[in-house]
């Protein structure tokens, strides 16, 4: 979970709908998680084979 208040505020300013649910980005009920993907897959529309990225 992201604890950095500056980053939490920056994300909330980027996605202002957050303020529809929480008055402030420091609200403990506002959970912000960072996902670090090691691999992802992409399937282009109309294709049968996916592309795997590292």
N, C-alpha and C positions, 0 to 999 in steps of 0.2 A: 504494500500500500504506500502511496506517495505521501510523505509527511512534510515535504518542503512547501511552506506556505506561499512563497513567491510563485512557484510553479503552479500550485493549486489555483491561485488567483489568476494567473495568466490563462490557464485552461478555461476557467469560468468566464473570463472576459471574451474568449474566443467563441464559447458556446453559451450565450446569454440565457438560453432556456433553463440553465441550471438554477438561475435565480427565481424561477417559477416554483421551485421546490425548497430551496434553501436561501435564507436571506444573506448569507455570507459564505465564502469559500472555506472559511476556517471552522464551519459547523462540523462537529464530530460525526454527525449522521451522513455527511457528504463523503462517500468513499470513492477514492480515485486510485485506480490500479494501473500499473505500467506492465505491458505485455512485451516480452522479449522473445520474438519468434526465432527459432533456430532453422526452421524450414517452412516454406509455404509453396502451395501449388496453385497454378492458374490454368483454367480451361477456357479457351476462347470460345465465344458463341459459335455454334455450328461445327466445331471440331470434336474429334473423338479422343485425341491424346492430350494429356495435360503436360504442362511444363513445370518441372520441379526446380525450385531455386534453393541454393545452398541452405 
